[in-house]
Amino acid sequence: MGSVQSVCVCGAGTMGSGIAQVAAMAGFATIQFDVNEDMLAKSRSSIEKNLAIMVEKGRISSEQRQQALGLIHFTAKTENCIADLIIEAIIENLDAKTALFQKLVPINSSKTIFATNTSSISVSAIAKGCGEEKRMAGMHFFNPAPLMKLVEVIHTAQTDDTVTETLVAVAKQMGKTPVICSDSPGFIVNRVARHYYLEAMELVEKYGADIATTDAVMEAAGFKMGPFKLMDLIGMDINYSVSNIVWEALGKPERLKPSTMQRQKVEAGELGRKTGKGFYKY
Ligand SMILES: NC(=O)c1ccc[n+]([C@@H]2O[C@H](COP(=O)([O-])OP(=O)(O)OC[C@H]3O[C@@H](n4cnc5c(N)ncnc54)[C@H](O)[C@@H]3O)[C@@H](O)[C@H]2O)c1
């Protein structure tokens, strides 16, 4: 695979916006795509604001801010999604992801690499669905993408070794710490972290624990964020999908059964920070 000069980030939500910021700051010509114009406008203002804060704190110069902003092109048109590397960060749904890649594969070059930021969906299933298995891998960033160093690079049984090597190099150029994972449900972090959320919700649902106290206790024990604050940051729709996908993929073990609390929050539209209300109000 050739070297990556341009990156197209599909999805301008919680993750896509942060990934586009990281890509532009690393010097890649960056396309930020979303079907929703409002999300594109939100992403643009959030990136502008984040970079302005970095200038204020002396982390980057105002020239670097201008340079990064100048590298990002915002678009709502699929036909503009042409790049050396596509990073997909749309909703956590296999059919939606497959349908998007099915549109992107034929309009891109035969050298383009396709990466998904999925938290839990089988990367092989996405690759199979869009008919591009060798050039497809996972590139799983963590929230907030500009701050979190870890990137899980998911190498499926079909991924070409050079594709994985390129993604590792791109992640390093972005200042990240890539770790190669196999394509198993939840990969590493989301598999282990399922219990952090599910056990906390069970304590509240079944044993009457208090949400704020549970968060405070976990933070006092050394975790950076309590489980409820973290779920609000992630977005309950995403977290609930991940719970369901990991549970089903592992044969529905009782220990990983999604919580009714998660479902109720999604049904109520209380998704966390992105909707202004989750377990807490914002
Ligand atoms: N939220 C997290 O903490 C987190 C962390 C790591 C990975 N992820 C993964 O990243 C992906 C995105 O999650 P998010 O939290 O950013 O979601 P989000 O709900 O904040 O944003 C999703 C965006 O995708 C857009 N979208 C939906 N369908 C689209 C399509 N067909 N084409 C283009 N854009 C489309 C929506 O308009 C929205 O702006 C998911 O796969 C999720 O599992 C999320």
The ligand as a Gaussian input file, in Angstrom:
#p B3LYP/6-31G(d) Opt

LIG

0 1
 N      -18.877000       7.396000      21.490000
 C      -17.773000       6.768000      21.825000
 O      -17.290000       6.894000      22.958000
 C      -17.087000       5.858000      20.840000
 C      -15.764000       5.452000      21.097000
 C      -15.092000       4.668000      20.160000
 C      -15.745000       4.271000      19.006000
 N      -17.034000       4.657000      18.784000
 C      -17.671000       4.225000      17.528000
 O      -17.619000       5.305000      16.619000
 C      -18.766000       5.271000      15.767000
 C      -19.492000       6.605000      15.885000
 O      -19.866000       6.821000      17.221000
 P      -20.224000       8.295000      17.754000
 O      -20.291000       8.199000      19.224000
 O      -19.347000       9.285000      17.094000
 O      -21.718000       8.456000      17.188000
 P      -22.578000       9.796000      17.073000
 O      -23.996000       9.370000      17.242000
 O      -22.052000      10.870000      17.938000
 O      -22.320000      10.247000      15.552000
 C      -22.680000       9.464000      14.445000
 C      -22.709000      10.378000      13.228000
 O      -22.870000       9.569000      12.055000
 C      -23.718000      10.267000      11.168000
 N      -24.269000       9.290000      10.231000
 C      -25.208000       8.369000      10.458000
 N      -25.393000       7.627000       9.345000
 C      -24.543000       8.111000       8.409000
 C      -24.245000       7.748000       7.056000
 N      -24.860000       6.746000       6.462000
 N      -23.305000       8.456000       6.408000
 C      -22.652000       9.488000       7.016000
 N      -22.892000       9.874000       8.283000
 C      -23.827000       9.183000       8.969000
 C      -24.742000      10.950000      12.060000
 O      -25.358000      12.034000      11.396000
 C      -23.878000      11.378000      13.236000
 O      -23.347000      12.677000      13.044000
 C      -19.594000       4.065000      16.213000
 O      -19.260000       2.977000      15.407000
 C      -19.129000       3.838000      17.640000
 O      -19.265000       2.513000      18.071000
 C      -17.712000       5.459000      19.663000

